[in-house]
Amino acid sequence: MTPASIAPLKEEPLLFESLTWREFKAVEQLLDRPGYRLSFLDGLLEIRRMPGEPHEIIKARIGALIELYLLMAGYDLTPTESMTLESEAGAVKREADKSYKLAPGRSRPDLAIEVVFTSGGINKLETYKRLKIAEVWFWEDGVLEIYHLRGESNHLEYEKISSSEEVQGIDLDLLLRCINLVNHVDAIKTFQQALQK
C-alpha cells in the first residue's frame, strides 16, 4: 500500500456579507451555472469554484469505501450525494460533497461528508447544525475528523468523536489508510479484503 501524495493549493472563497435570504436566492439564480458552488449562513454568501481533480478523486474514493461498508454491514442506505440542503428559517444553505440517509423514511441525510481543499469561508459545522445533520465527517490533508450532533432541538452542538455513531463498527484507521492510497482499485480491494476477514 502506497500513501497518496495529493497536495493541492488551498483556495479561498469569495465572501459577500449582509445579504437577506431573498437577495441570496436572487444571486443564486443568477449564478446557477456549472463550475460554482454557493453556501449561505446568516447573511454571508460564500462562492467557491468547483474543486479540481484531487478533490474529486478523494470524494469518489470515500464514497466507494463508505458504500461498500454500508452494504456489507446491512444498512438500507440512500446516497443523497451533494443534494442541496437549505432552511430559510435557519438562514442556511449547504451542499455536502457526499451525504447519506442510513435508513428508509429519513427526511434529511444522517451523514454529510466534506473533502476540504480550501480555506476560509463560512462555518460548515454551524450550517450542518442548523440543518440538523446527525454526523459530519471532514477529510483534510489525509486526516479524518468526525463530529456528532448532541443536545435538544433548541440547544444543539457538535462533539468531536473518535468513532462514528451513525456508521457503527467501521474501522476508521483502515478507512483512512485506504482513502489515502494512490491507486483507487487498490484502495477498494484492500478495504474489501479487510472487511471479509
FENCORVEN-V667188 format. One record per backbone hydrogen bond with DSSP energy under -1.0 kcal/mol. CO is the residue of the C=O (numbers start at 0). NH is the residue of the N-H. E is the energy in kcal/mol with one decimal. If there is no record, write none. Layout:
CO_NH_E ; CO_NH_E
This chain:
1_181_-1.9 ; 10_118_-1.1 ; 13_46_-2.7 ; 15_44_-3.2 ; 19_23_-2.5 ; 20_24_-2.5 ; 21_25_-1.8 ; 22_26_-2.5 ; 23_27_-2.8 ; 24_28_-1.7 ; 25_29_-1.8 ; 26_30_-2.2 ; 28_31_-1.0 ; 30_32_-2.2 ; 32_35_-1.1 ; 34_49_-2.6 ; 36_47_-2.5 ; 38_45_-2.9 ; 39_92_-2.1 ; 40_43_-2.1 ; 42_18_-2.6 ; 43_40_-1.8 ; 44_15_-2.4 ; 45_38_-2.1 ; 46_13_-2.6 ; 47_36_-2.8 ; 51_55_-2.0 ; 52_56_-2.6 ; 53_57_-2.1 ; 54_58_-2.6 ; 55_59_-2.4 ; 56_60_-2.4 ; 57_61_-2.8 ; 58_62_-2.3 ; 59_63_-2.6 ; 60_64_-2.5 ; 61_65_-2.9 ; 62_66_-2.6 ; 63_67_-1.9 ; 64_68_-2.4 ; 65_69_-3.0 ; 66_70_-2.4 ; 67_71_-2.3 ; 68_72_-2.3 ; 69_74_-2.5 ; 70_73_-1.0 ; 74_76_-1.1 ; 77_100_-2.6 ; 79_82_-1.8 ; 84_93_-2.8 ; 86_91_-2.2 ; 90_41_-2.0 ; 91_86_-2.8 ; 92_39_-2.2 ; 93_84_-2.7 ; 97_112_-3.2 ; 98_79_-2.6 ; 98_80_-1.1 ; 99_109_-2.4 ; 99_110_-1.9 ; 100_77_-2.7 ; 109_134_-1.7 ; 110_99_-2.2 ; 111_136_-2.7 ; 112_96_-1.5 ; 112_97_-1.7 ; 113_138_-2.7 ; 122_126_-1.8 ; 123_127_-2.3 ; 124_128_-2.3 ; 125_129_-2.1 ; 126_130_-1.3 ; 127_132_-2.1 ; 128_131_-1.1 ; 133_148_-3.0 ; 134_111_-2.2 ; 135_146_-2.5 ; 136_113_-3.1 ; 137_144_-2.8 ; 138_115_-2.9 ; 139_142_-1.7 ; 142_139_-2.6 ; 144_137_-2.8 ; 145_160_-2.6 ; 146_135_-2.4 ; 147_158_-2.6 ; 149_156_-2.2 ; 151_154_-1.7 ; 156_149_-3.0 ; 158_147_-2.7 ; 166_169_-1.4 ; 169_171_-1.0 ; 170_174_-2.6 ; 171_175_-2.6 ; 172_176_-2.3 ; 173_177_-2.3 ; 174_178_-2.5 ; 175_179_-2.1 ; 177_180_-1.1 ; 179_3_-6.5 ; 182_186_-2.1 ; 183_187_-2.2 ; 184_188_-2.7 ; 185_189_-2.7 ; 186_190_-2.1 ; 187_191_-2.8 ; 188_192_-2.7 ; 189_193_-1.9 ; 190_194_-2.1 ; 191_195_-1.7
